Amino acid sequence: MELLTVNNVWMMICTALVFFMHMGFAFLEIGLTRQKNAINILFKNIFIITVGLLLYYLVGFNLMYPGEFNGYIGSIVPGIAPPENGMTAEYADGGYTWWTDFLFQGMFAATAATIVSGAVAERIKIGPFMIFTVIYVGLIYPIAGSWKWGGGFLDEMGFYDFAGSTLVHSVGGWAALVAVYFLGSRIGKFKDGKPQAIPGHNIPLATAGVLVLWLGWFGFNGGSVLSADPALTSLTLVTTCLAAAAGGVVAAIVSFLKFKNLDLTMFLNGILGGLVGITAGADVMTPESAIIIGAIAGALIVFAVSFIDAIKLDDPVGAIAVHLICGIWGTLAVGIFSTNPEHTFLTQLIGVGAYAAICIVSSTLIFFTLKKTVGIRVSEKEELEGLDAHEHGMDAYPDFRLNEH
């Protein structure tokens, strides 16, 4: 009973840290965008965490952890109830309670939609975004999650994703890619075919957001051990931090060599890229491997951001580069660097492909339908004057209003 208590307390602390990540996402997204859209972004973030938790209780948790099922999709069983053996989560070896598990996993579910929120910032209608969130968090994320974490067909195949490089980050990243494609770029982002910088209004806030996210990752990866096992949690936190540090440093260096300036936003996104990259295998990597994985993720960030600009997709916060590109890299890295010989590159590649398929198809269906029915983009006037004024009737900084058009 004492071990159960220790494990449960650790898992609750990790749950709180993952919850805290939503503040990090909010700070990062408003910091890297313009002040006339700050309320809009904050509203979306608050909507995601509140509605996400309710949806995860109503349908998501049982869809994601269905017990005995066909390996592809479970049945919708409303609400949650503790398993027959009492209060413990059986698949975690009874290491902590079922209720704590629900909360911990619920925080992860909301993260996937938050990734999309940043990519579509400054031009999406809030109503359609809310509809997307309900469908994606309520149904798509838990069904996809069941394939690995719920004991589905990918789990049986040997696919490995410790804390969600693919199951959380790529699931959000694929949807972000599809959403950005259907939305189009912000007014003024591309001039004569060339990308133009649209600076964020509060880089100190974005920096604070990244540091909060890094702290939250202690819970994101540390909690994914599913117990307070001293050796495994310590190793996981070490590999997580080393990958983050390597990602940041390499992104800053590569960015400097490529653009001849010390770009703080590249530095910040490099840290996040390193974190996303290590997330799939944080518990099966040596510290040296973690540094290599983070370093490659950091370099990938710089080239991915440039590539996304080159194909004329507009991602204001770099969410696609961070969560999709580095999520794919981190998942494949398990097949290269894992200390477990059973983890193979081919199996990891099959897993990446399976998640790409469900996410691209489902996101395309959702956004295509929304675009053809209610429309997904605000008017030119609303975009130029800001979503805060038009969709919320509020101003994030009423005493410091700049004439931004």
C-alpha positions as CSV (number, residue, x, y, z in Angstrom):
1,M,0.0,0.0,0.0
2,E,2.9,2.3,0.8
3,L,4.3,1.8,-2.7
4,L,0.9,2.5,-4.3
5,T,0.7,5.7,-2.3
6,V,4.2,6.8,-3.5
7,N,3.5,6.0,-7.1
8,N,0.1,7.7,-7.0
9,V,1.5,10.9,-5.5
10,W,4.2,11.0,-8.2
11,M,1.7,10.5,-10.9
12,M,-0.5,13.3,-9.5
13,I,2.5,15.6,-9.5
14,C,3.2,14.7,-13.1
15,T,-0.4,15.3,-13.9
16,A,-0.1,18.8,-12.4
17,L,3.0,19.4,-14.5
18,V,1.3,18.4,-17.7
19,F,-1.6,20.6,-16.8
20,F,0.9,23.4,-16.3
21,M,2.1,22.9,-19.9
22,H,-1.1,24.5,-21.1
23,M,0.1,27.7,-19.6
24,G,3.3,27.2,-21.6
25,F,1.5,26.7,-24.8
26,A,-0.7,29.7,-24.2
27,F,2.3,32.0,-23.4
28,L,4.3,30.6,-26.4
29,E,1.4,31.1,-28.9
30,I,0.4,34.6,-27.9
31,G,4.0,35.6,-27.6
32,L,4.8,34.6,-31.2
33,T,1.7,36.2,-32.7
34,R,0.3,39.7,-32.8
35,Q,-1.4,41.4,-29.8
36,K,-4.6,42.0,-31.7
37,N,-5.2,38.2,-31.6
38,A,-4.1,37.4,-28.0
39,I,-7.6,37.0,-26.5
40,N,-8.6,34.7,-29.4
41,I,-5.6,32.4,-28.8
42,L,-6.2,32.3,-25.0
43,F,-9.9,31.6,-25.5
44,K,-9.0,28.6,-27.7
45,N,-6.5,27.3,-25.2
46,I,-9.0,27.5,-22.3
47,F,-11.7,25.9,-24.5
48,I,-9.3,23.0,-25.4
49,I,-8.5,22.1,-21.8
50,T,-12.0,22.4,-20.4
51,V,-13.9,20.7,-23.2
52,G,-11.1,18.2,-23.7
53,L,-11.3,17.0,-20.1
54,L,-15.1,16.6,-20.3
55,L,-14.9,14.8,-23.7
56,Y,-12.2,12.5,-22.3
57,Y,-14.4,11.6,-19.4
58,L,-17.5,11.1,-21.6
59,V,-16.0,9.0,-24.4
60,G,-12.2,9.3,-24.8
61,F,-10.8,7.4,-21.9
62,N,-12.8,4.2,-22.6
63,L,-12.1,4.5,-26.3
64,M,-8.4,4.8,-25.6
65,Y,-8.2,2.0,-23.0
66,P,-11.0,-0.4,-24.1
67,G,-9.6,-3.5,-22.6
68,E,-10.4,-6.5,-24.9
69,F,-11.1,-5.1,-28.4
70,N,-10.4,-5.8,-32.0
71,G,-7.1,-3.8,-31.9
72,Y,-8.4,-1.0,-34.1
73,I,-11.4,0.7,-32.5
74,G,-13.2,0.1,-29.2
75,S,-16.8,0.8,-28.4
76,I,-18.1,4.0,-27.0
77,V,-18.9,3.4,-23.3
78,P,-19.8,6.7,-21.6
79,G,-18.1,7.8,-18.4
80,I,-15.4,5.9,-16.4
81,A,-15.7,3.4,-13.6
82,P,-12.9,1.7,-11.7
83,P,-11.9,-1.8,-12.9
84,E,-13.2,-4.9,-11.2
85,N,-10.0,-5.4,-9.3
86,G,-10.5,-2.2,-7.4
87,M,-9.0,1.3,-7.8
88,T,-5.7,0.5,-9.6
89,A,-4.8,0.8,-13.2
90,E,-4.2,-2.8,-14.3
91,Y,-2.1,-2.1,-17.4
92,A,0.3,0.0,-15.3
93,D,0.8,-3.1,-13.0
94,G,-1.5,-1.6,-10.4
95,G,1.0,1.1,-9.8
96,Y,-1.5,3.9,-9.1
97,T,-5.2,4.6,-9.1
98,W,-7.6,4.5,-12.0
99,W,-8.8,8.1,-11.3
100,T,-5.2,9.5,-11.4
101,D,-4.7,7.6,-14.6
102,F,-7.8,9.3,-16.1
103,L,-6.5,12.8,-15.2
104,F,-3.0,12.1,-16.4
105,Q,-4.2,10.8,-19.8
106,G,-6.8,13.5,-20.1
107,M,-4.1,16.2,-19.9
108,F,-2.3,14.5,-22.8
109,A,-5.5,14.4,-24.9
110,A,-6.0,18.1,-24.7
111,T,-2.4,18.7,-25.8
112,A,-3.0,17.3,-29.3
113,A,-5.5,20.0,-30.1
114,T,-3.4,22.8,-28.6
115,I,-0.7,22.0,-31.1
116,V,-3.2,22.8,-33.9
117,S,-4.3,26.0,-32.2
118,G,-0.9,27.6,-32.7
119,A,-0.5,26.7,-36.3
120,V,-3.9,28.1,-37.3
121,A,-3.5,31.3,-35.2
122,E,-4.7,34.7,-36.4
123,R,-7.1,33.7,-39.2
124,I,-9.3,30.8,-38.2
125,K,-13.0,31.3,-37.2
126,I,-13.4,30.2,-33.6
127,G,-16.6,28.3,-34.1
128,P,-15.2,25.8,-36.7
129,F,-12.1,25.4,-34.6
130,M,-14.2,24.4,-31.6
131,I,-16.1,21.9,-33.7
132,F,-12.8,20.4,-34.9
133,T,-11.5,20.2,-31.3
134,V,-14.6,18.3,-30.2
135,I,-14.3,15.7,-32.9
136,Y,-10.5,15.4,-32.9
137,V,-10.0,15.2,-29.1
138,G,-13.3,13.3,-28.5
139,L,-12.9,10.6,-31.1
140,I,-9.8,10.7,-33.3
141,Y,-7.1,11.1,-30.6
142,P,-8.4,8.3,-28.3
143,I,-9.0,5.8,-31.2
144,A,-5.5,6.5,-32.5
145,G,-4.1,6.2,-29.0
146,S,-5.7,2.8,-28.5
147,W,-3.6,1.4,-31.3
148,K,-0.5,1.6,-29.1
149,W,-1.3,2.6,-25.5
150,G,-4.6,0.7,-25.4
151,G,-3.1,-2.5,-26.5
152,G,-4.1,-2.3,-30.1
153,F,-2.6,-3.7,-33.3
154,L,0.5,-1.5,-33.2
155,D,1.3,-2.5,-29.7
156,E,1.1,-6.1,-30.6
157,M,3.4,-5.4,-33.6
158,G,6.0,-4.1,-31.2
159,F,5.7,-0.4,-32.1
160,Y,7.1,1.8,-29.3
161,D,6.2,5.3,-28.3
162,F,7.0,5.9,-24.7
163,A,5.3,9.3,-24.1
164,G,3.9,10.4,-27.4
165,S,6.3,11.7,-30.0
166,T,3.8,10.2,-32.4
167,L,0.7,9.5,-30.3
168,V,0.5,13.1,-29.1
169,H,2.8,15.4,-31.0
170,S,2.5,13.9,-34.5
171,V,-1.2,13.4,-34.1
172,G,-1.4,17.2,-33.4
173,G,1.2,18.0,-36.1
174,W,-0.6,16.1,-38.9
175,A,-3.8,17.9,-38.1
176,A,-2.0,21.2,-38.0
177,L,-0.5,20.6,-41.4
178,V,-3.9,19.8,-42.9
179,A,-5.5,22.8,-41.2
180,V,-2.9,25.2,-42.5
181,Y,-3.2,23.9,-46.0
182,F,-7.0,24.4,-46.0
183,L,-6.8,27.8,-44.3
184,G,-4.2,29.5,-46.5
185,S,-1.6,32.0,-45.3
186,R,-2.1,35.2,-43.3
187,I,-2.5,38.4,-45.2
188,G,1.0,39.8,-45.8
189,K,2.9,36.6,-45.1
190,F,4.0,36.1,-48.7
191,K,4.9,39.0,-51.0
192,D,5.9,38.2,-54.6
193,G,6.2,34.6,-53.5
194,K,8.7,35.3,-50.8
195,P,8.0,34.8,-47.0
196,Q,7.8,37.9,-44.9
197,A,8.5,38.0,-41.2
198,I,5.4,38.8,-39.1
199,P,7.0,39.4,-35.7
200,G,5.4,38.2,-32.5
201,H,4.3,40.9,-30.1
202,N,5.9,39.5,-26.9
203,I,9.0,37.4,-27.2
204,P,9.7,37.5,-23.5
205,L,6.4,35.8,-23.0
206,A,7.2,33.2,-25.6
207,T,10.5,32.5,-23.8
208,A,8.6,32.1,-20.6
209,G,6.3,29.7,-22.4
210,V,9.1,27.5,-23.6
211,L,10.6,27.3,-20.1
212,V,7.2,26.4,-18.6
213,L,6.9,23.7,-21.3
214,W,10.3,22.3,-20.5
215,L,9.3,22.1,-16.9
216,G,6.0,20.5,-17.8
217,W,7.9,17.8,-19.8
218,F,9.3,16.5,-16.4
219,G,5.7,15.3,-15.9
220,F,5.0,14.5,-19.5
221,N,7.9,12.1,-19.8
222,G,8.5,11.4,-16.1
223,G,4.9,10.4,-15.6
224,S,5.0,8.1,-18.6
225,V,7.1,5.7,-16.5
226,L,3.7,5.0,-14.9
227,S,5.3,4.6,-11.5
228,A,7.8,6.4,-9.2
229,D,10.5,3.8,-10.1
230,P,13.7,5.7,-9.0
231,A,16.1,4.4,-11.7
232,L,13.7,4.8,-14.7
233,T,12.3,8.2,-13.7
234,S,15.8,9.6,-13.1
235,L,17.1,8.3,-16.4
236,T,14.0,9.6,-18.2
237,L,14.4,13.1,-16.8
238,V,18.1,13.2,-17.7
239,T,17.6,12.1,-21.3
240,T,14.7,14.6,-21.6
241,C,16.8,17.5,-20.4
242,L,19.9,16.6,-22.4
243,A,17.9,16.3,-25.6
244,A,16.2,19.7,-24.9
245,A,19.6,21.4,-24.3
246,A,21.2,19.8,-27.4
247,G,18.2,20.8,-29.5
248,G,18.3,24.4,-28.5
249,V,22.1,24.8,-28.9
250,V,22.2,23.1,-32.3
251,A,19.2,25.0,-33.6
252,A,20.8,28.3,-32.6
253,I,24.1,27.3,-34.3
254,V,22.6,26.1,-37.5
255,S,20.3,29.1,-37.6
256,F,23.3,31.4,-37.2
257,L,25.2,29.6,-40.0
258,K,22.2,29.7,-42.3
259,F,20.8,33.2,-41.6
260,K,23.8,35.0,-40.0
261,N,21.9,36.1,-36.9
262,L,21.3,34.7,-33.4
263,D,17.6,34.1,-33.7
264,L,16.0,33.5,-30.2
265,T,12.8,32.0,-31.7
266,M,14.9,29.3,-33.5
267,F,16.7,28.7,-30.2
268,L,13.4,28.3,-28.4
269,N,11.9,26.0,-31.0
270,G,15.1,24.0,-31.0
271,I,14.6,23.3,-27.3
272,L,11.0,22.2,-28.0
273,G,12.2,20.1,-31.0
274,G,14.6,18.3,-28.8
275,L,11.9,17.6,-26.2
276,V,9.5,16.3,-28.8
277,G,12.3,14.2,-30.4
278,I,13.2,12.4,-27.1
279,T,9.7,11.8,-26.0
280,A,9.2,8.5,-27.9
281,G,12.2,6.8,-26.3
282,A,13.2,8.7,-23.2
283,D,13.3,5.6,-21.1
284,V,15.3,3.4,-23.5
285,M,18.1,5.9,-24.4
286,T,21.6,6.5,-23.1
287,P,22.4,10.1,-22.3
288,E,24.7,10.2,-25.3
289,S,22.0,9.0,-27.6
290,A,19.6,11.6,-26.1
291,I,22.1,14.4,-27.0
292,I,22.4,13.1,-30.6
293,I,18.6,12.8,-31.0
294,G,18.1,16.3,-29.6
295,A,20.9,17.7,-31.7
296,I,19.4,16.3,-34.9
297,A,16.0,17.6,-33.9
298,G,17.4,21.0,-33.4
299,A,18.9,21.0,-36.9
300,L,15.7,19.7,-38.4
301,I,13.8,22.6,-36.9
302,V,15.8,25.2,-38.8
303,F,15.5,23.4,-42.2
304,A,11.8,22.4,-41.6
305,V,10.8,26.0,-40.9
306,S,12.5,27.1,-44.1
307,F,10.9,24.3,-46.1
308,I,7.4,25.1,-44.7
309,D,7.9,28.7,-45.8
310,A,9.2,27.5,-49.2
311,I,6.1,25.5,-49.9
312,K,4.0,28.6,-48.9
313,L,2.4,27.2,-45.8
314,D,2.0,29.7,-42.9
315,D,2.6,28.3,-39.4
316,P,3.0,31.3,-37.1
317,V,4.5,29.4,-34.2
318,G,6.5,26.7,-35.9
319,A,4.1,23.9,-34.6
320,I,4.5,21.7,-37.7
321,A,8.3,21.8,-37.6
322,V,8.4,21.1,-33.8
323,H,5.6,18.6,-33.3
324,L,5.3,16.8,-36.6
325,I,8.8,16.8,-38.1
326,C,10.5,16.2,-34.7
327,G,7.8,13.8,-33.6
328,I,8.4,11.7,-36.7
329,W,12.2,11.9,-36.1
330,G,11.9,10.9,-32.5
331,T,9.7,7.9,-33.2
332,L,12.1,6.6,-35.9
333,A,15.1,7.3,-33.6
334,V,13.8,4.6,-31.2
335,G,14.5,2.1,-34.0
336,I,18.1,3.4,-34.3
337,F,19.2,4.2,-30.7
338,S,17.0,2.2,-28.4
339,T,18.8,0.0,-25.8
340,N,16.0,-2.5,-26.3
341,P,17.0,-4.8,-29.3
342,E,13.3,-5.6,-29.9
343,H,12.7,-2.0,-31.2
344,T,13.2,-2.0,-34.9
345,F,13.3,0.8,-37.4
346,L,10.8,-0.9,-39.7
347,T,8.2,-1.3,-37.0
348,Q,8.6,2.4,-36.0
349,L,8.2,3.4,-39.6
350,I,5.0,1.4,-39.9
351,G,3.7,3.1,-36.8
352,V,4.5,6.6,-38.2
353,G,2.7,5.6,-41.5
354,A,-0.4,4.3,-39.6
355,Y,-0.8,7.6,-37.6
356,A,-0.2,9.7,-40.7
357,A,-3.0,7.9,-42.4
358,I,-5.7,8.2,-39.7
359,C,-4.7,11.8,-38.9
360,I,-4.5,13.1,-42.5
361,V,-7.7,11.4,-43.6
362,S,-9.8,12.4,-40.5
363,S,-8.4,16.0,-40.4
364,T,-9.1,16.4,-44.2
365,L,-12.6,15.2,-43.8
366,I,-13.3,17.6,-40.8
367,F,-11.7,20.7,-42.3
368,F,-13.0,20.1,-45.9
369,T,-16.5,19.7,-44.5
370,L,-16.2,22.8,-42.3
371,K,-14.8,24.8,-45.2
372,K,-17.6,23.9,-47.6
373,T,-20.4,24.4,-45.0
374,V,-19.7,27.1,-42.4
375,G,-16.4,28.4,-43.7
376,I,-13.2,28.3,-41.6
377,R,-11.5,31.6,-42.3
378,V,-12.4,35.1,-41.0
379,S,-13.0,37.9,-43.4
380,E,-10.2,40.2,-44.6
381,K,-11.5,43.0,-42.5
382,E,-11.6,40.9,-39.3
383,E,-8.1,39.5,-39.9
384,L,-6.6,43.0,-40.5
385,E,-8.4,44.5,-37.4
386,G,-7.8,41.5,-35.2
387,L,-9.9,38.6,-34.0
388,D,-10.0,39.9,-30.5
389,A,-12.2,42.9,-31.4
390,H,-14.4,41.0,-33.9
391,E,-14.9,37.6,-32.3
392,H,-14.6,38.5,-28.6
393,G,-15.3,42.3,-28.3
394,M,-12.2,42.5,-26.0
395,D,-8.6,43.7,-26.1
396,A,-5.8,42.0,-24.3
397,Y,-3.9,45.2,-23.7
398,P,-6.5,48.1,-23.8
399,D,-4.0,50.6,-22.4
400,F,-1.2,49.8,-24.9
401,R,-3.1,49.5,-28.1
402,L,-0.9,49.8,-31.2
403,N,-2.2,50.7,-34.6
404,E,-1.5,47.2,-36.1
405,H,-2.8,46.6,-39.6
